[in-house]
Amino acid sequence: MPPEYAVGLAVVAVLALIILIARFKLNPFIVIFVVSLALALAAGMPPGKVVKSFETGVGNSLGHIAIIIALGTMLGKMLAESGGAEQIANTLIRWFGPKNVHWAMVLIGIVVGLPVFFEVGFVLLIPIAFNVAKRTETPLLLVALPLIAGLSVVHGLMPPHPAAMLAVQAFHADIGHTILLALVVGIPAAIIAGPLYAMFIGPRTILDPNNPMAEQFLHAEPNRSLPPFGVTLFTLLLPVILMLLGSFADLFTTKGSAIYGLLTFLGNTDIALLLAAILSFITFGVARGMSRETILVFTNECLAPTAMITLLIGAGGGFGHVLIDSGVSHAIVTMALGAHVPVVVLAWLLAAVVRLAVGSSTVAMITSAGIVAPIAAHTPGISAPLLVLATGTGSLIFSHVNDGGFWLVKQYLNMSVAQTLKSWSVMETIISVFGLAMVLLLAAIGV
C-alpha cells in the first residue's frame, strides 16, 4: 500500500469519526465500528478477516482495562461513600489552600502514577478530583487536568512502566540515569501541560453539571464522621505499594524463589487492585458501620455508569487493531522512516506517528524503540537515556478517538468530543512537544 494512500485513509477515518460523533451526535460505538470496517475494506483487507480483526482489538483492550475499571470504580465508590475522598480533599485544601489545589493534584498524579498504569491511577484518583472541585468551587478541568498530566508523564517516561523499561533495554540505557533525566524532562512538562494549561482551558470549557460518574462520588452530608486520613491514604495507596514491591522484587529477593513469586503475583495490576478493593470493604465499609448488603449495593450500582466507558475503550482498541492488520500503520511508519532526521528526532517522530495511527502510547514506544535501537547502535555519541525519553515523549502526542485513554477521560469528565480534544488531547501534545524540546536541549548541552 502506498504510504500516501495509507495516510489519506487514516486522516479520512479519523475525520469521519470526529464529525459523525461530534457533529451528528451518532452513537460513538456504532460509529467507531462502522468506520473501522470501512477503513479495513478500503485498505484491501479480505472481508472475512475484517470483523475478526476488530473483535481481536476489542478483546485485547478489554482484557486489561475492563478489570481495572471495575475494581478501580468499586474502590472509588467505597472511598466516596465512606467519606474517604472528602477527607483527602479536605486535607489537600488545608495543606495547599483552595487556590492552589491544582498544584497538589499534579503532585499526586506524579507520585501515585510512578508504579501504576495510567488507567489505574486515573480510576483511583478521579473521585478525589471530583470532591476537590466541588468543595473549592473550582472548574473540574482545573483540578482534573493537572492530575491527568502527572499520571501521563510518568506513564510515558518513567521506568518501571513496561514500555519505558522495554525502551531502556532496547537502547541499553542506564536505568538510574534514565529516571533522573525523566524527572528533569517530565516535571516541567507536567507543570506546563497540567496546572498552567488547565488555568487557561478550564475557565473556557463549560462542562455539563449533570455528570453521572461524579454524582456517585460526591456527597454533601453535613458534619458526618470521616475515616481517619492515615487509613484512607493507606487503602488508596495499597495497590501502589504492592505494584512497587512487585516491580522491585528482584532487588531484595532471588528470582525464582517463593518470595519473589509471591511479590510479583501480589504486584500484578489486577491482584493489587482486587486486594485494595477487598480492603476497602473493611476500612471504608465494615469499619464505618456499613452492612454487607449495603456494600453489595454500592459495588453493584457503581458499575452501571462504566458500561459505555468500557465499550468505547474496547471500540478504540478495535479501531487501532484494524489499522495494524490492514497495513495502514505499517505504511505510515515506513513513510516516517524515509525522513532524513537526527536519531533523537527520528525516535520521537516514529513514536508520534505510531501513537497517532494506533492510539496506544505503549505500542508506540515499543515499536519506535525496536526500529530506532539498531540505528542508534551504529550512531556514535547518542545518549541512550535521551533516546528513551524522546521515544516516550513522542508516544504521548495528541491522543484522539482511537485511544482508550481518550474515551476514559471523556466519559468520566462528561465532556463532548470537541471538549476532550481541546483539553486532554492538547494537554498530551504539550507534554510531547515540550518534552522533545527538553530532550533536544539536554542533548545540546551534552547531558
NUFI-677503 format. One record per residue (C-alpha): residue number from 1; residue in one letter; y, z, x. Coordinates in Angstrom, 1 decimal. Layout:
R lodren torgu     c2     c3     c1
R    NUM     a      Y      Z      X
...
//
This chain:
R lodren torgu     c2     c3     c1
R      1     m    0.0    0.0    0.0
R      2     p    3.4   -1.0    1.5
R      3     p    5.4    2.2    2.3
R      4     e    8.4    0.9    0.4
R      5     y    6.4    0.4   -2.8
R      6     a    5.0    3.9   -2.4
R      7     v    8.4    5.4   -2.0
R      8     g    9.6    3.4   -5.1
R      9     l    6.7    4.7   -7.2
R     10     a    7.3    8.3   -6.2
R     11     v   11.0    8.1   -6.9
R     12     v   10.4    6.4  -10.3
R     13     a    7.8    9.0  -11.2
R     14     v   10.0   12.0  -10.3
R     15     l   13.0   10.5  -12.2
R     16     a   10.8    9.9  -15.2
R     17     l    9.6   13.5  -15.2
R     18     i   13.1   14.8  -15.0
R     19     i   14.6   12.5  -17.7
R     20     l   11.7   12.9  -20.1
R     21     i   11.7   16.7  -19.8
R     22     a   15.4   17.5  -19.4
R     23     r   17.0   14.7  -21.5
R     24     f   14.4   14.0  -24.2
R     25     k   13.0   17.6  -24.4
R     26     l    9.4   16.5  -24.4
R     27     n    6.6   18.9  -23.6
R     28     p    6.5   19.3  -19.8
R     29     f    2.7   19.5  -19.5
R     30     i    2.2   16.3  -21.6
R     31     v    4.9   14.5  -19.6
R     32     i    3.5   15.5  -16.2
R     33     f    0.0   14.5  -17.3
R     34     v    1.1   11.1  -18.6
R     35     v    3.4   10.3  -15.6
R     36     s    0.6   11.3  -13.2
R     37     l   -1.8    8.9  -15.0
R     38     a    0.8    6.1  -14.9
R     39     l    1.6    6.6  -11.3
R     40     a   -2.1    6.5  -10.3
R     41     l   -2.7    3.3  -12.2
R     42     a    0.4    1.7  -10.8
R     43     a   -0.7    2.7   -7.3
R     44     g   -4.0    0.8   -7.9
R     45     m   -6.4    3.8   -8.3
R     46     p   -9.6    2.9  -10.2
R     47     p   -9.2    4.1  -13.8
R     48     g  -12.4    6.0  -13.6
R     49     k  -11.0    8.2  -10.8
R     50     v   -7.6    8.8  -12.2
R     51     v   -8.3   11.7  -14.6
R     52     k  -10.8   13.3  -12.2
R     53     s   -8.0   13.4   -9.5
R     54     f   -5.6   15.1  -11.9
R     55     e   -8.2   17.6  -13.1
R     56     t   -9.1   18.4   -9.4
R     57     g   -5.5   19.1   -8.6
R     58     v   -5.1   21.3  -11.7
R     59     g   -8.2   23.2  -10.8
R     60     n   -7.2   23.7   -7.1
R     61     s   -3.8   25.1   -8.1
R     62     l   -5.0   27.4  -10.9
R     63     g   -7.9   28.7   -8.9
R     64     h   -5.4   30.5   -6.7
R     65     i   -2.4   31.1   -8.9
R     66     a   -3.9   32.0  -12.3
R     67     i   -5.4   35.2  -10.9
R     68     i   -2.2   36.1   -9.1
R     69     i   -0.1   35.6  -12.2
R     70     a   -2.4   37.5  -14.4
R     71     l   -2.8   40.6  -12.1
R     72     g    0.8   40.5  -11.0
R     73     t    2.0   40.4  -14.6
R     74     m   -0.2   43.3  -15.6
R     75     l    1.2   45.3  -12.6
R     76     g    4.7   44.3  -13.6
R     77     k    4.2   45.3  -17.2
R     78     m    2.9   48.7  -16.2
R     79     l    5.8   49.1  -13.8
R     80     a    8.2   48.3  -16.6
R     81     e    6.6   50.3  -19.4
R     82     s    6.3   53.5  -17.3
R     83     g   10.0   53.2  -16.2
R     84     g    9.0   52.4  -12.6
R     85     a   11.1   49.2  -12.5
R     86     e   14.0   51.2  -13.9
R     87     q   13.5   53.9  -11.2
R     88     i   13.6   51.3   -8.4
R     89     a   16.6   49.6  -10.0
R     90     n   18.4   52.9  -10.2
R     91     t   17.6   53.8   -6.6
R     92     l   18.8   50.4   -5.3
R     93     i   22.0   50.6   -7.3
R     94     r   22.6   54.1   -6.0
R     95     w   22.0   53.1   -2.4
R     96     f   23.8   49.8   -2.3
R     97     g   26.3   50.1   -5.2
R     98     p   26.4   47.9   -8.3
R     99     k   28.5   45.2   -6.5
R    100     n   26.1   44.9   -3.5
R    101     v   22.7   44.8   -5.2
R    102     h   22.3   41.1   -4.3
R    103     w   22.1   42.2   -0.6
R    104     a   19.4   44.7   -1.5
R    105     m   17.4   42.0   -3.2
R    106     v   17.3   39.6   -0.2
R    107     l   16.2   42.6    2.0
R    108     i   13.4   43.5   -0.4
R    109     g   12.3   39.8   -0.6
R    110     i   12.0   39.6    3.2
R    111     v   10.2   42.9    3.6
R    112     v    7.7   42.5    0.7
R    113     g    7.3   38.8    1.4
R    114     l    6.1   39.3    5.0
R    115     p    2.4   39.7    4.3
R    116     v    2.1   38.1    0.8
R    117     f    2.2   34.6   -0.6
R    118     f    5.5   33.6   -2.3
R    119     e    3.9   33.7   -5.8
R    120     v    2.5   37.2   -5.2
R    121     g    5.8   38.6   -4.1
R    122     f    7.6   36.9   -6.9
R    123     v    5.5   38.3   -9.7
R    124     l    5.6   41.7   -8.1
R    125     l    9.3   41.9   -7.7
R    126     i   10.8   39.9  -10.6
R    127     p   10.6   42.9  -13.0
R    128     i   13.0   44.8  -10.6
R    129     a   15.4   41.8  -10.7
R    130     f   15.4   41.8  -14.5
R    131     n   16.2   45.6  -14.5
R    132     v   18.9   45.4  -11.8
R    133     a   20.6   42.5  -13.5
R    134     k   20.7   44.3  -16.8
R    135     r   21.8   47.7  -15.5
R    136     t   24.6   46.3  -13.4
R    137     e   25.5   43.6  -15.9
R    138     t   25.2   41.1  -13.2
R    139     p   24.2   37.4  -13.8
R    140     l   20.5   37.2  -13.4
R    141     l   20.7   34.4  -10.8
R    142     l   23.0   36.5   -8.6
R    143     v   20.1   39.1   -8.4
R    144     a   17.1   36.8   -8.6
R    145     l   18.1   34.0   -6.1
R    146     p   18.6   36.4   -3.1
R    147     l   15.2   37.9   -3.9
R    148     i   13.6   34.5   -4.0
R    149     a   15.4   33.3   -0.9
R    150     g   14.0   36.3    1.1
R    151     l   10.5   35.6   -0.2
R    152     s   10.7   31.8    0.5
R    153     v   12.0   32.2    4.1
R    154     v    9.2   34.4    5.2
R    155     h    6.6   32.4    3.4
R    156     g    7.6   29.2    5.2
R    157     l    8.5   30.6    8.7
R    158     m    6.7   33.8    9.4
R    159     p    3.2   34.5   10.7
R    160     p    0.8   35.8    9.4
R    161     h    1.3   33.5    6.5
R    162     p   -1.6   31.0    6.7
R    163     a    0.5   27.8    7.1
R    164     a    2.7   29.3    9.8
R    165     m   -0.4   30.7   11.6
R    166     l   -2.1   27.3   11.5
R    167     a    1.1   25.7   12.9
R    168     v    1.2   28.4   15.6
R    169     q   -2.4   27.4   16.6
R    170     a   -1.8   23.7   16.4
R    171     f    1.2   23.9   18.7
R    172     h   -0.3   26.6   20.9
R    173     a    2.8   28.8   20.3
R    174     d    3.1   32.4   21.3
R    175     i    2.9   34.4   18.0
R    176     g    5.3   37.1   19.2
R    177     h    7.9   34.6   20.4
R    178     t    7.5   32.7   17.1
R    179     i    8.0   35.8   14.9
R    180     l   11.1   36.7   16.9
R    181     l   12.7   33.3   16.6
R    182     a   11.6   33.1   12.9
R    183     l   13.8   36.2   12.3
R    184     v   16.7   34.6   14.2
R    185     v   16.4   31.5   12.1
R    186     g   15.2   33.0    8.8
R    187     i   17.5   35.9    8.2
R    188     p   20.8   33.9    8.4
R    189     a   19.2   31.1    6.3
R    190     a   18.1   33.7    3.6
R    191     i   21.6   35.2    3.5
R    192     i   23.3   31.8    3.1
R    193     a   20.9   30.4    0.6
R    194     g   20.4   33.8   -1.2
R    195     p   23.4   36.1   -1.7
R    196     l   26.1   33.6   -0.7
R    197     y   24.9   30.7   -2.7
R    198     a   24.0   32.9   -5.6
R    199     m   27.6   34.2   -5.6
R    200     f   28.6   30.6   -6.2
R    201     i   26.0   29.3   -8.6
R    202     g   25.3   32.5  -10.5
R    203     p   28.6   32.7  -12.5
R    204     r   28.5   28.9  -13.1
R    205     t   25.0   28.9  -14.6
R    206     i   24.8   30.5  -18.1
R    207     l   21.2   31.3  -18.8
R    208     d   19.7   31.7  -22.3
R    209     p   19.9   35.5  -23.0
R    210     n   16.7   35.3  -25.1
R    211     n   14.2   35.4  -22.2
R    212     p   10.6   36.2  -23.3
R    213     m    9.5   37.2  -19.8
R    214     a   12.5   39.5  -19.3
R    215     e   12.1   41.2  -22.6
R    216     q    8.7   42.7  -21.8
R    217     f   10.0   44.1  -18.5
R    218     l   13.2   45.7  -20.0
R    219     h   13.5   48.9  -21.9
R    220     a   16.6   50.9  -23.0
R    221     e   15.2   54.3  -24.0
R    222     p   17.9   56.8  -23.1
R    223     n   17.1   59.8  -20.9
R    224     r   13.4   59.1  -20.6
R    225     s   11.4   60.6  -17.8
R    226     l   10.8   58.2  -15.0
R    227     p    7.9   58.2  -12.5
R    228     p    8.8   59.5   -9.0
R    229     f   10.3   56.9   -6.7
R    230     g    7.7   57.5   -4.0
R    231     v    4.7   57.0   -6.4
R    232     t    6.4   53.9   -7.8
R    233     l    7.1   52.4   -4.4
R    234     f    3.5   53.1   -3.1
R    235     t    1.9   51.5   -6.2
R    236     l    4.1   48.4   -5.9
R    237     l    3.6   48.1   -2.2
R    238     l   -0.2   48.8   -2.2
R    239     p   -1.1   45.0   -2.2
R    240     v    1.4   44.5    0.6
R    241     i   -0.2   47.3    2.7
R    242     l   -3.7   46.0    2.0
R    243     m   -2.8   42.5    3.0
R    244     l   -1.2   43.7    6.2
R    245     l   -4.3   45.6    7.1
R    246     g   -6.4   42.6    6.4
R    247     s   -4.2   40.3    8.4
R    248     f   -4.1   42.5   11.5
R    249     a   -7.7   43.9   11.2
R    250     d   -8.7   42.3   14.5
R    251     l   -6.1   44.4   16.3
R    252     f   -7.8   47.7   15.8
R    253     t  -11.4   46.7   14.8
R    254     t  -14.0   44.4   16.2
R    255     k  -14.5   41.1   14.5
R    256     g  -17.9   41.1   12.7
R    257     s  -18.0   44.8   12.3
R    258     a  -18.4   46.5    9.0
R    259     i  -14.9   48.0    9.1
R    260     y  -13.5   44.6    9.9
R    261     g  -15.3   43.0    7.0
R    262     l  -14.1   45.8    4.6
R    263     l  -10.5   45.4    5.7
R    264     t  -10.4   41.6    5.4
R    265     f  -12.1   42.0    1.9
R    266     l   -9.5   44.5    0.8
R    267     g   -6.7   42.4    2.3
R    268     n   -7.7   39.4    0.2
R    269     t   -4.8   38.5   -2.2
R    270     d   -6.9   38.8   -5.3
R    271     i   -8.6   42.0   -4.4
R    272     a   -5.4   43.6   -3.2
R    273     l   -3.6   42.8   -6.5
R    274     l   -6.7   43.9   -8.5
R    275     l   -6.7   47.3   -6.8
R    276     a   -2.9   47.7   -7.3
R    277     a   -3.2   46.8  -11.0
R    278     i   -6.0   49.3  -11.5
R    279     l   -4.0   52.0   -9.6
R    280     s   -1.0   51.2  -11.9
R    281     f   -3.2   52.1  -14.9
R    282     i   -3.4   55.6  -13.4
R    283     t    0.0   56.1  -11.8
R    284     f    2.1   54.3  -14.4
R    285     g   -0.3   54.8  -17.3
R    286     v   -2.5   57.9  -17.5
R    287     a   -0.1   60.0  -15.3
R    288     r    2.7   59.1  -17.7
R    289     g    0.7   60.1  -20.8
R    290     m   -0.5   56.7  -21.9
R    291     s   -3.8   56.4  -23.7
R    292     r   -6.4   53.8  -22.7
R    293     e   -5.7   52.0  -25.9
R    294     t   -2.0   51.7  -25.1
R    295     i   -2.8   50.4  -21.6
R    296     l   -5.1   47.9  -23.1
R    297     v   -2.4   46.7  -25.5
R    298     f    0.2   46.4  -22.7
R    299     t   -2.2   44.4  -20.4
R    300     n   -3.2   42.1  -23.2
R    301     e    0.2   41.3  -24.6
R    302     c    1.9   40.7  -21.3
R    303     l   -0.4   37.7  -20.6
R    304     a    0.8   35.6  -23.6
R    305     p    4.1   34.5  -22.1
R    306     t    2.4   33.4  -18.9
R    307     a    0.3   30.8  -20.6
R    308     m    2.8   28.0  -20.3
R    309     i    3.8   29.0  -16.8
R    310     t    0.1   28.8  -15.7
R    311     l   -0.4   25.5  -17.4
R    312     l    2.7   23.9  -15.8
R    313     i    1.8   25.1  -12.3
R    314     g   -1.6   23.5  -12.8
R    315     a    0.0   20.3  -14.0
R    316     g    2.3   20.3  -10.9
R    317     g   -0.9   20.6   -8.8
R    318     g   -2.5   17.7  -10.7
R    319     f    0.5   15.5  -10.1
R    320     g    0.5   16.4   -6.4
R    321     h   -3.2   15.6   -6.1
R    322     v   -2.7   12.2   -7.7
R    323     l    0.0   11.4   -5.1
R    324     i   -2.5   12.2   -2.4
R    325     d   -5.6   10.4   -3.9
R    326     s   -3.5    7.3   -4.8
R    327     g   -2.4    6.9   -1.3
R    328     v    1.3    7.3   -2.2
R    329     s    1.7   10.4    0.0
R    330     h    0.0    8.8    3.0
R    331     a    2.2    5.7    2.7
R    332     i    5.3    7.8    2.7
R    333     v    4.2    9.8    5.7
R    334     t    3.4    6.5    7.6
R    335     m    6.9    5.3    6.8
R    336     a    8.4    8.5    8.2
R    337     l    6.2    8.2   11.4
R    338     g    7.9    4.9   12.0
R    339     a   11.2    6.5   12.5
R    340     h   12.0    7.0   16.2
R    341     v   13.4   10.5   16.3
R    342     p   13.1   13.6   18.6
R    343     v    9.9   15.5   18.2
R    344     v   11.6   18.6   16.7
R    345     v   13.3   16.5   14.1
R    346     l   10.1   14.5   13.5
R    347     a    8.2   17.7   12.8
R    348     w   10.9   18.7   10.3
R    349     l   11.1   15.2    8.8
R    350     l    7.4   14.9    8.2
R    351     a    7.1   18.3    6.7
R    352     a   10.0   17.5    4.4
R    353     v    8.5   14.1    3.3
R    354     v    5.2   15.7    2.5
R    355     r    6.9   18.5    0.6
R    356     l    8.8   16.0   -1.5
R    357     a    5.8   13.9   -2.1
R    358     v    3.1   16.5   -2.7
R    359     g    5.0   19.7   -3.7
R    360     s    3.2   22.3   -1.6
R    361     s    5.0   23.8    1.3
R    362     t    1.7   24.9    2.7
R    363     v    0.2   21.4    2.6
R    364     a    3.5   20.0    4.1
R    365     m    3.4   22.5    7.0
R    366     i   -0.2   22.0    7.8
R    367     t    0.0   18.2    7.6
R    368     s    3.1   17.9    9.7
R    369     a    1.7   20.3   12.4
R    370     g   -1.5   18.3   12.5
R    371     i    0.3   15.0   13.0
R    372     v    3.0   16.2   15.5
R    373     a    0.9   18.5   17.7
R    374     p   -0.8   15.6   19.7
R    375     i    2.6   14.0   20.2
R    376     a    4.2   17.3   21.3
R    377     a    1.3   17.9   23.8
R    378     h    2.4   14.7   25.7
R    379     t    6.1   15.5   25.5
R    380     p    7.3   17.8   28.3
R    381     g    9.9   20.5   27.7
R    382     i    9.3   21.0   24.0
R    383     s    9.4   24.6   22.7
R    384     a    6.2   25.3   20.7
R    385     p    7.7   28.2   18.6
R    386     l   10.6   25.9   17.7
R    387     l    8.2   23.2   16.6
R    388     v    6.5   25.8   14.3
R    389     l    9.9   26.7   12.8
R    390     a   11.0   23.1   12.5
R    391     t    7.8   22.4   10.6
R    392     g    8.3   25.5    8.4
R    393     t   11.9   24.7    7.5
R    394     g   11.0   21.1    6.7
R    395     s    8.3   22.3    4.3
R    396     l   10.8   24.2    2.2
R    397     i   13.1   21.3    1.3
R    398     f   14.0   20.5   -2.3
R    399     s   11.2   21.9   -4.4
R    400     h   11.0   19.9   -7.6
R    401     v    8.8   19.1  -10.5
R    402     n    5.6   18.6   -8.5
R    403     d    5.7   22.1   -7.0
R    404     g    4.2   25.0   -8.8
R    405     g    6.9   27.3   -7.5
R    406     f    9.5   25.2   -9.4
R    407     w    7.8   25.9  -12.7
R    408     l    7.2   29.6  -11.8
R    409     v   10.9   30.2  -11.2
R    410     k   12.0   28.1  -14.1
R    411     q    9.8   29.8  -16.7
R    412     y   10.3   33.4  -15.5
R    413     l   14.1   33.0  -15.4
R    414     n   14.1   30.9  -18.6
R    415     m   16.1   28.0  -17.1
R    416     s   16.3   24.4  -18.0
R    417     v   15.0   21.8  -15.6
R    418     a   18.6   20.9  -14.6
R    419     q   19.5   24.6  -14.1
R    420     t   16.4   25.0  -11.9
R    421     l   17.3   22.0   -9.8
R    422     k   20.8   23.3   -9.3
R    423     s   19.7   26.8   -8.4
R    424     w   16.2   27.1   -7.0
R    425     s   15.9   23.5   -5.6
R    426     v   19.3   23.6   -3.9
R    427     m   18.6   27.1   -2.6
R    428     e   15.4   25.8   -0.9
R    429     t   17.3   22.8    0.5
R    430     i   19.9   25.1    2.0
R    431     i   17.2   27.1    3.7
R    432     s   15.6   23.9    5.0
R    433     v   18.7   22.2    6.3
R    434     f   20.4   25.3    7.8
R    435     g   17.0   26.3    9.3
R    436     l   16.8   22.9   11.1
R    437     a   20.4   23.3   12.3
R    438     m   19.5   26.7   13.8
R    439     v   16.3   25.3   15.4
R    440     l   18.3   22.5   17.0
R    441     l   20.9   25.0   18.2
R    442     l   18.2   27.1   19.8
R    443     a   16.7   24.0   21.4
R    444     a   20.1   23.0   22.8
R    445     i   20.6   26.4   24.5
R    446     g   17.0   26.3   25.8
R    447     v   15.5   29.2   23.9
//
